[in-house]
Amino acid sequence: MDNILPKKDLSRWLEKMAHAAVYAPRLVDDIWSYEIVTDPGSVTLEYPMTAVPAKKIIFPQREILFEYGADGDSGPEIKERLPEDKPVVILGLRPCEARAVILTDKVFGGELKDIYYWRRREAVTLVGLVCASPPSANCFCLSVGGSPRSREGLDILLTGLGESYYVQALTPKGEKLVREGGALFRPPQPGEKQSAETIQAESEGKLSRELKDIEDVPRKLKGMFDSPFWDEESLSCIRCGICTYLCPTCHCFDINDEAVSSSPLRGRRVRTWDTCQFPDFTMHSSGHNPRPDKASRLRQRINHKFQYFVETWQCYQCTGCGRCISLCPVGIDIIKVVEKVRDHAS
């Protein structure tokens, strides 16, 4: 189901999504992130890679799981706090972001599904945007199984054509969203489909960075667990956690109980993002820490994405968005680290 939407009518399409919470890229305090749309006329899809990934919408940085309490002689009460089931639309998603959602689905799915994650996930419609040009100088999605024109995980794929968008509805959710736009959409004219296909095909040749010949990296990592390589590579790390907090696929979390009043019998259980790059992440109550230094924590990050996840799901957990490279304050480059692993003597 292919259509054309004039770019001038994008805001009118968003107005027709009043039944949903719509998120789109927005510049806030000099940082691009996906924010709730309050003014459809201000939305632009001409934007670089966001600093904050869209994972914050489906897997929020902080969420209350349940509240508990006891008053007087009454027994304890527990009130579950499930997410609202209001529809959500994420607009202008980069294909690597949509692929990150698919990878995270694997973690929170399976036999024991995380109901909090899936309540949000099933309510979301993902509207992607082809990266006609790389949104970041450090994009390398092709090297890890993605593509700047990938449809994976998307409900709609948009391709910019001058003054319009070529709109491909890929799922029933996507088709429904296009139908809601009604007369704003028109069928493609001769040549528009070919133009969109050309832009999509050419997008793959515009990436400036590449991670080559990494098929043997999972095996190499297995044999490098105790290598001094990790001490050398981690010397500059300042343990800020940016590489994981701003990664679209990192999903580690902590759970804490918080008191909400002066009574120790009333409170709430809260889940918050955490990171394997923090010293306390693996600290045992005994005081023992199996990852006591920066070297072991960097090793964990690389091994998880390029060995452990591959062994479990047969795909890399890195989408090649390049955020951890672009935003690392000390310049640790995951491409260079993995290349050194690839070239490491077996």
DRENDO-1510 file (C-alpha; in Angstrom, 1 decimal, always signed):
<recs>
REC; n; res; u; v; w
REC; 1; MET; +0.0; +0.0; +0.0 .
REC; 2; ASP; +2.0; +2.9; -1.3 .
REC; 3; ASN; +1.0; +6.6; -1.2 .
REC; 4; ILE; +2.3; +10.1; -1.5 .
REC; 5; LEU; +1.9; +12.7; +1.3 .
REC; 6; PRO; +2.9; +16.3; +0.5 .
REC; 7; LYS; +5.3; +17.5; +3.2 .
REC; 8; LYS; +3.1; +20.6; +3.8 .
REC; 9; ASP; +0.4; +18.2; +4.9 .
REC; 10; LEU; +2.5; +16.4; +7.5 .
REC; 11; SER; +1.1; +18.5; +10.3 .
REC; 12; ARG; -2.5; +17.9; +9.2 .
REC; 13; TRP; -1.8; +14.2; +9.2 .
REC; 14; LEU; -0.5; +14.5; +12.8 .
REC; 15; GLU; -3.7; +16.4; +13.8 .
REC; 16; LYS; -5.7; +13.4; +12.7 .
REC; 17; MET; -3.8; +11.3; +15.2 .
REC; 18; ALA; -5.4; +13.0; +18.1 .
REC; 19; HIS; -6.4; +9.6; +19.5 .
REC; 20; ALA; -2.8; +8.7; +20.1 .
REC; 21; ALA; +0.3; +10.1; +21.9 .
REC; 22; VAL; +2.6; +11.1; +19.0 .
REC; 23; TYR; +6.3; +11.4; +19.5 .
REC; 24; ALA; +8.6; +13.1; +16.9 .
REC; 25; PRO; +12.2; +14.4; +16.8 .
REC; 26; ARG; +12.6; +17.7; +18.5 .
REC; 27; LEU; +15.5; +19.9; +19.5 .
REC; 28; VAL; +15.4; +20.6; +23.3 .
REC; 29; ASP; +18.3; +22.5; +24.9 .
REC; 30; ASP; +20.5; +21.7; +21.9 .
REC; 31; ILE; +19.8; +18.0; +22.1 .
REC; 32; TRP; +17.7; +16.1; +19.6 .
REC; 33; SER; +15.4; +13.5; +21.1 .
REC; 34; TYR; +11.9; +12.0; +20.6 .
REC; 35; GLU; +9.4; +14.2; +22.4 .
REC; 36; ILE; +5.6; +14.3; +22.7 .
REC; 37; VAL; +4.1; +16.4; +19.9 .
REC; 38; THR; +2.1; +19.4; +21.2 .
REC; 39; ASP; +2.3; +21.6; +18.1 .
REC; 40; PRO; +2.0; +19.5; +14.9 .
REC; 41; GLY; +3.1; +22.6; +12.8 .
REC; 42; SER; +6.5; +22.6; +14.5 .
REC; 43; VAL; +7.4; +19.0; +13.6 .
REC; 44; THR; +10.3; +18.5; +11.2 .
REC; 45; LEU; +11.8; +15.3; +9.9 .
REC; 46; GLU; +15.0; +17.1; +8.8 .
REC; 47; TYR; +17.1; +16.1; +11.7 .
REC; 48; PRO; +20.4; +14.4; +12.6 .
REC; 49; MET; +20.7; +11.3; +14.8 .
REC; 50; THR; +18.9; +11.9; +18.1 .
REC; 51; ALA; +21.1; +11.8; +21.2 .
REC; 52; VAL; +18.4; +10.0; +23.2 .
REC; 53; PRO; +17.0; +6.9; +21.5 .
REC; 54; ALA; +13.3; +6.1; +21.1 .
REC; 55; LYS; +13.7; +3.2; +23.6 .
REC; 56; LYS; +12.7; +5.7; +26.4 .
REC; 57; ILE; +9.2; +5.6; +25.1 .
REC; 58; ILE; +8.7; +1.9; +25.2 .
REC; 59; PHE; +11.1; +1.2; +28.0 .
REC; 60; PRO; +11.0; +4.4; +30.1 .
REC; 61; GLN; +14.0; +5.4; +32.2 .
REC; 62; ARG; +11.8; +5.3; +35.3 .
REC; 63; GLU; +8.5; +3.5; +35.9 .
REC; 64; ILE; +6.5; +2.5; +38.9 .
REC; 65; LEU; +5.6; -1.2; +38.9 .
REC; 66; PHE; +3.3; -1.3; +41.9 .
REC; 67; GLU; +2.4; +0.6; +45.1 .
REC; 68; TYR; +2.1; -1.1; +48.5 .
REC; 69; GLY; +0.9; -0.2; +52.0 .
REC; 70; ALA; -0.9; -1.1; +55.1 .
REC; 71; ASP; -3.1; +1.1; +57.3 .
REC; 72; GLY; -4.1; +0.2; +60.9 .
REC; 73; ASP; -5.3; -3.3; +61.3 .
REC; 74; SER; -6.0; -3.9; +57.7 .
REC; 75; GLY; -3.8; -6.3; +55.8 .
REC; 76; PRO; -1.2; -5.2; +53.2 .
REC; 77; GLU; -2.5; -3.9; +49.9 .
REC; 78; ILE; -0.7; -4.0; +46.6 .
REC; 79; LYS; -1.8; -1.9; +43.6 .
REC; 80; GLU; -0.3; -2.7; +40.3 .
REC; 81; ARG; +0.6; +0.2; +38.1 .
REC; 82; LEU; +0.4; -1.0; +34.5 .
REC; 83; PRO; +1.1; +1.5; +31.7 .
REC; 84; GLU; -1.8; +3.1; +30.0 .
REC; 85; ASP; -3.1; +1.4; +26.9 .
REC; 86; LYS; -3.4; +4.6; +24.9 .
REC; 87; PRO; -2.1; +4.2; +21.3 .
REC; 88; VAL; +1.3; +5.7; +20.6 .
REC; 89; VAL; +2.9; +6.8; +17.3 .
REC; 90; ILE; +6.6; +7.3; +17.0 .
REC; 91; LEU; +7.2; +9.4; +13.9 .
REC; 92; GLY; +10.4; +9.7; +11.9 .
REC; 93; LEU; +12.2; +6.7; +13.4 .
REC; 94; ARG; +15.5; +5.8; +11.9 .
REC; 95; PRO; +15.6; +2.2; +10.6 .
REC; 96; CYS; +18.4; +1.4; +13.1 .
REC; 97; GLU; +16.0; +2.5; +15.9 .
REC; 98; ALA; +13.2; +0.2; +14.7 .
REC; 99; ARG; +15.7; -2.6; +14.5 .
REC; 100; ALA; +16.7; -1.9; +18.1 .
REC; 101; VAL; +13.1; -2.3; +19.1 .
REC; 102; ILE; +13.0; -5.8; +17.4 .
REC; 103; LEU; +16.2; -6.8; +19.3 .
REC; 104; THR; +14.8; -5.6; +22.6 .
REC; 105; ASP; +11.6; -7.5; +21.9 .
REC; 106; LYS; +13.7; -10.7; +22.1 .
REC; 107; VAL; +15.0; -9.7; +25.6 .
REC; 108; PHE; +11.6; -8.8; +27.1 .
REC; 109; GLY; +9.6; -11.5; +25.2 .
REC; 110; GLY; +9.9; -15.2; +25.0 .
REC; 111; GLU; +8.3; -17.6; +27.6 .
REC; 112; LEU; +8.3; -15.0; +30.4 .
REC; 113; LYS; +7.1; -11.8; +28.8 .
REC; 114; ASP; +7.6; -8.5; +30.6 .
REC; 115; ILE; +4.0; -7.2; +30.8 .
REC; 116; TYR; +5.1; -3.6; +31.4 .
REC; 117; TYR; +7.3; -3.6; +28.3 .
REC; 118; TRP; +4.7; -5.3; +26.1 .
REC; 119; ARG; +1.8; -3.2; +27.3 .
REC; 120; ARG; +3.7; -0.2; +25.7 .
REC; 121; ARG; +5.2; -2.1; +22.8 .
REC; 122; GLU; +1.8; -3.4; +21.5 .
REC; 123; ALA; +0.3; +0.0; +21.6 .
REC; 124; VAL; +3.1; +1.6; +19.4 .
REC; 125; THR; +3.0; +2.3; +15.7 .
REC; 126; LEU; +6.5; +2.9; +14.3 .
REC; 127; VAL; +6.7; +5.3; +11.4 .
REC; 128; GLY; +10.2; +5.2; +10.0 .
REC; 129; LEU; +12.3; +7.5; +7.7 .
REC; 130; VAL; +14.8; +6.3; +5.1 .
REC; 131; CYS; +18.2; +7.8; +5.8 .
REC; 132; ALA; +18.8; +9.3; +2.4 .
REC; 133; SER; +22.1; +10.6; +3.9 .
REC; 134; PRO; +23.7; +9.3; +7.1 .
REC; 135; PRO; +22.3; +11.2; +10.1 .
REC; 136; SER; +25.7; +10.7; +11.8 .
REC; 137; ALA; +29.3; +10.5; +10.6 .
REC; 138; ASN; +29.6; +7.3; +12.7 .
REC; 139; CYS; +26.7; +5.3; +11.3 .
REC; 140; PHE; +27.7; +1.7; +10.4 .
REC; 141; CYS; +24.3; -0.1; +10.3 .
REC; 142; LEU; +25.2; -2.2; +7.2 .
REC; 143; SER; +28.1; -3.8; +9.0 .
REC; 144; VAL; +25.8; -5.3; +11.7 .
REC; 145; GLY; +22.9; -6.5; +9.6 .
REC; 146; GLY; +20.9; -3.3; +9.2 .
REC; 147; SER; +20.4; -0.8; +6.4 .
REC; 148; PRO; +19.5; +2.9; +6.1 .
REC; 149; ARG; +16.4; +1.7; +4.1 .
REC; 150; SER; +15.5; -1.3; +6.3 .
REC; 151; ARG; +11.8; -2.0; +6.8 .
REC; 152; GLU; +12.5; -4.3; +9.8 .
REC; 153; GLY; +10.2; -3.6; +12.7 .
REC; 154; LEU; +8.4; -0.7; +11.0 .
REC; 155; ASP; +4.7; -0.2; +10.3 .
REC; 156; ILE; +5.3; +2.6; +7.8 .
REC; 157; LEU; +8.4; +3.7; +5.9 .
REC; 158; LEU; +8.7; +7.2; +4.6 .
REC; 159; THR; +11.1; +8.3; +1.8 .
REC; 160; GLY; +11.7; +12.0; +1.2 .
REC; 161; LEU; +11.0; +13.1; -2.4 .
REC; 162; GLY; +11.6; +16.8; -2.6 .
REC; 163; GLU; +8.3; +18.3; -1.5 .
REC; 164; SER; +6.6; +15.1; -0.6 .
REC; 165; TYR; +7.0; +11.7; +1.2 .
REC; 166; TYR; +6.7; +8.4; -0.5 .
REC; 167; VAL; +4.7; +6.4; +2.1 .
REC; 168; GLN; +4.9; +2.6; +2.3 .
REC; 169; ALA; +2.4; +1.1; +4.7 .
REC; 170; LEU; +4.0; -2.2; +5.8 .
REC; 171; THR; +1.6; -3.6; +8.4 .
REC; 172; PRO; -2.1; -3.4; +9.3 .
REC; 173; LYS; -1.2; -0.8; +11.9 .
REC; 174; GLY; +0.5; +1.3; +9.2 .
REC; 175; GLU; -2.4; +0.9; +6.8 .
REC; 176; LYS; -4.8; +2.1; +9.5 .
REC; 177; LEU; -2.7; +5.2; +10.2 .
REC; 178; VAL; -2.7; +6.0; +6.4 .
REC; 179; ARG; -6.4; +5.5; +6.1 .
REC; 180; GLU; -6.9; +8.0; +9.0 .
REC; 181; GLY; -5.1; +10.6; +6.8 .
REC; 182; GLY; -7.8; +10.2; +4.2 .
REC; 183; ALA; -7.6; +12.7; +1.3 .
REC; 184; LEU; -4.2; +14.0; +2.4 .
REC; 185; PHE; -2.7; +11.0; +0.6 .
REC; 186; ARG; -2.8; +10.3; -3.1 .
REC; 187; PRO; -1.6; +7.4; -5.2 .
REC; 188; PRO; +2.0; +7.7; -6.6 .
REC; 189; GLN; +2.4; +9.2; -10.0 .
REC; 190; PRO; +4.5; +7.5; -12.7 .
REC; 191; GLY; +8.2; +7.7; -11.8 .
REC; 192; GLU; +7.7; +8.5; -8.0 .
REC; 193; LYS; +8.1; +4.8; -7.0 .
REC; 194; GLN; +11.2; +4.5; -9.1 .
REC; 195; SER; +12.6; +7.8; -7.5 .
REC; 196; ALA; +11.9; +6.4; -4.0 .
REC; 197; GLU; +13.6; +3.1; -4.9 .
REC; 198; THR; +16.6; +4.9; -6.3 .
REC; 199; ILE; +17.0; +7.1; -3.1 .
REC; 200; GLN; +16.7; +4.0; -1.0 .
REC; 201; ALA; +19.3; +2.0; -3.0 .
REC; 202; GLU; +21.8; +4.9; -3.0 .
REC; 203; SER; +21.5; +5.4; +0.7 .
REC; 204; GLU; +23.5; +2.3; +1.4 .
REC; 205; GLY; +26.5; +3.7; -0.5 .
REC; 206; LYS; +26.7; +6.9; +1.5 .
REC; 207; LEU; +27.9; +5.4; +4.8 .
REC; 208; SER; +31.5; +6.5; +5.6 .
REC; 209; ARG; +32.2; +3.9; +8.3 .
REC; 210; GLU; +32.3; +0.2; +8.1 .
REC; 211; LEU; +33.1; -2.7; +10.3 .
REC; 212; LYS; +34.5; -5.5; +8.0 .
REC; 213; ASP; +34.9; -9.2; +8.3 .
REC; 214; ILE; +33.6; -9.6; +11.9 .
REC; 215; GLU; +32.1; -13.1; +11.4 .
REC; 216; ASP; +34.8; -14.6; +13.6 .
REC; 217; VAL; +34.6; -11.9; +16.4 .
REC; 218; PRO; +32.3; -14.0; +18.7 .
REC; 219; ARG; +34.8; -16.8; +18.7 .
REC; 220; LYS; +37.7; -14.4; +19.2 .
REC; 221; LEU; +35.9; -12.7; +22.2 .
REC; 222; LYS; +35.4; -16.1; +23.8 .
REC; 223; GLY; +39.2; -16.7; +23.8 .
REC; 224; MET; +40.0; -13.2; +25.0 .
REC; 225; PHE; +38.2; -13.1; +28.3 .
REC; 226; ASP; +41.3; -12.8; +30.4 .
REC; 227; SER; +43.3; -10.9; +27.9 .
REC; 228; PRO; +45.3; -7.7; +29.0 .
REC; 229; PHE; +43.7; -6.2; +25.9 .
REC; 230; TRP; +40.8; -5.0; +28.0 .
REC; 231; ASP; +43.0; -3.1; +30.4 .
REC; 232; GLU; +44.6; -1.2; +27.5 .
REC; 233; GLU; +41.3; -0.4; +25.8 .
REC; 234; SER; +39.6; +0.8; +29.0 .
REC; 235; LEU; +42.3; +3.2; +30.2 .
REC; 236; SER; +40.5; +6.3; +29.1 .
REC; 237; CYS; +37.0; +5.3; +30.3 .
REC; 238; ILE; +35.6; +7.7; +32.9 .
REC; 239; ARG; +32.6; +5.4; +33.8 .
REC; 240; CYS; +30.0; +7.9; +32.8 .
REC; 241; GLY; +27.6; +5.3; +31.3 .
REC; 242; ILE; +26.8; +7.4; +28.2 .
REC; 243; CYS; +27.6; +4.5; +25.9 .
REC; 244; THR; +24.8; +2.4; +27.5 .
REC; 245; TYR; +22.2; +5.0; +28.5 .
REC; 246; LEU; +22.1; +6.4; +25.0 .
REC; 247; CYS; +22.4; +3.0; +23.3 .
REC; 248; PRO; +19.0; +2.0; +21.7 .
REC; 249; THR; +19.5; -1.7; +22.6 .
REC; 250; CYS; +21.0; -1.6; +26.1 .
REC; 251; HIS; +18.3; -2.6; +28.6 .
REC; 252; CYS; +19.8; -3.2; +32.0 .
REC; 253; PHE; +17.7; -2.0; +34.9 .
REC; 254; ASP; +17.6; -1.9; +38.7 .
REC; 255; ILE; +14.5; -2.2; +40.9 .
REC; 256; ASN; +14.1; -0.4; +44.2 .
REC; 257; ASP; +11.5; +0.2; +46.9 .
REC; 258; GLU; +10.8; +3.8; +47.7 .
REC; 259; ALA; +8.9; +5.1; +50.8 .
REC; 260; VAL; +6.2; +7.6; +49.8 .
REC; 261; SER; +5.3; +8.8; +53.3 .
REC; 262; SER; +6.6; +8.8; +56.8 .
REC; 263; SER; +5.3; +5.3; +57.2 .
REC; 264; PRO; +7.8; +2.5; +56.4 .
REC; 265; LEU; +4.7; +0.4; +55.5 .
REC; 266; ARG; +3.8; +2.5; +52.5 .
REC; 267; GLY; +5.8; +2.8; +49.3 .
REC; 268; ARG; +6.3; +1.8; +45.7 .
REC; 269; ARG; +8.5; -0.4; +43.7 .
REC; 270; VAL; +10.3; +1.4; +40.9 .
REC; 271; ARG; +12.3; +0.2; +37.9 .
REC; 272; THR; +15.0; +2.5; +36.6 .
REC; 273; TRP; +17.7; +2.2; +33.9 .
REC; 274; ASP; +21.0; +0.9; +35.1 .
REC; 275; THR; +24.3; +0.1; +33.3 .
REC; 276; CYS; +26.9; -2.6; +33.3 .
REC; 277; GLN; +29.5; +0.2; +33.2 .
REC; 278; PHE; +28.8; +1.4; +36.7 .
REC; 279; PRO; +30.9; -0.2; +39.5 .
REC; 280; ASP; +27.9; -1.0; +41.7 .
REC; 281; PHE; +26.0; -2.8; +38.9 .
REC; 282; THR; +27.4; -6.3; +39.8 .
REC; 283; MET; +28.2; -5.6; +43.5 .
REC; 284; HIS; +27.1; -8.5; +45.7 .
REC; 285; SER; +25.7; -8.0; +49.2 .
REC; 286; SER; +28.8; -9.8; +50.4 .
REC; 287; GLY; +31.0; -7.0; +49.1 .
REC; 288; HIS; +32.3; -9.1; +46.2 .
REC; 289; ASN; +32.2; -7.6; +42.8 .
REC; 290; PRO; +32.9; -10.0; +39.8 .
REC; 291; ARG; +33.5; -6.9; +37.6 .
REC; 292; PRO; +35.6; -4.8; +39.9 .
REC; 293; ASP; +37.4; -2.6; +37.2 .
REC; 294; LYS; +36.9; -0.7; +34.0 .
REC; 295; ALA; +38.5; -3.4; +32.0 .
REC; 296; SER; +36.0; -6.1; +33.0 .
REC; 297; ARG; +33.1; -3.7; +32.4 .
REC; 298; LEU; +34.2; -2.7; +28.9 .
REC; 299; ARG; +34.7; -6.4; +28.2 .
REC; 300; GLN; +31.1; -7.0; +29.3 .
REC; 301; ARG; +29.7; -4.3; +27.0 .
REC; 302; ILE; +31.5; -5.6; +23.9 .
REC; 303; ASN; +31.0; -9.3; +24.7 .
REC; 304; HIS; +27.3; -8.8; +25.2 .
REC; 305; LYS; +26.8; -7.1; +21.9 .
REC; 306; PHE; +29.1; -9.3; +19.8 .
REC; 307; GLN; +29.3; -12.6; +21.6 .
REC; 308; TYR; +26.6; -13.4; +24.1 .
REC; 309; PHE; +23.7; -12.0; +22.1 .
REC; 310; VAL; +25.0; -13.8; +19.0 .
REC; 311; GLU; +25.1; -17.1; +20.8 .
REC; 312; THR; +21.6; -16.7; +22.1 .
REC; 313; TRP; +19.8; -15.0; +19.2 .
REC; 314; GLN; +22.2; -15.4; +16.2 .
REC; 315; CYS; +22.5; -11.6; +15.6 .
REC; 316; TYR; +24.5; -8.8; +16.9 .
REC; 317; GLN; +23.0; -6.6; +19.6 .
REC; 318; CYS; +24.5; -3.5; +18.0 .
REC; 319; THR; +22.5; -1.6; +15.4 .
REC; 320; GLY; +25.4; +0.6; +14.2 .
REC; 321; CYS; +23.7; +3.9; +15.1 .
REC; 322; GLY; +27.1; +5.3; +16.2 .
REC; 323; ARG; +25.8; +7.1; +19.3 .
REC; 324; CYS; +28.3; +5.5; +21.6 .
REC; 325; ILE; +31.1; +6.8; +19.4 .
REC; 326; SER; +29.8; +10.3; +18.7 .
REC; 327; LEU; +28.8; +11.0; +22.3 .
REC; 328; CYS; +31.6; +9.3; +24.3 .
REC; 329; PRO; +33.4; +12.2; +26.0 .
REC; 330; VAL; +36.8; +10.4; +25.8 .
REC; 331; GLY; +36.5; +9.0; +22.3 .
REC; 332; ILE; +36.2; +5.3; +22.8 .
REC; 333; ASP; +35.2; +3.9; +19.4 .
REC; 334; ILE; +33.4; +0.6; +19.3 .
REC; 335; ILE; +34.3; +0.1; +15.7 .
REC; 336; LYS; +38.0; +0.4; +16.5 .
REC; 337; VAL; +37.6; -1.9; +19.5 .
REC; 338; VAL; +35.9; -4.6; +17.6 .
REC; 339; GLU; +38.4; -4.3; +14.7 .
REC; 340; LYS; +41.2; -4.9; +17.2 .
REC; 341; VAL; +39.4; -7.9; +18.5 .
REC; 342; ARG; +39.0; -9.2; +14.9 .
REC; 343; ASP; +42.7; -8.8; +14.3 .
REC; 344; HIS; +43.8; -10.1; +17.7 .
REC; 345; ALA; +46.0; -13.2; +17.5 .
REC; 346; SER; +44.0; -16.3; +18.3 .
</recs>
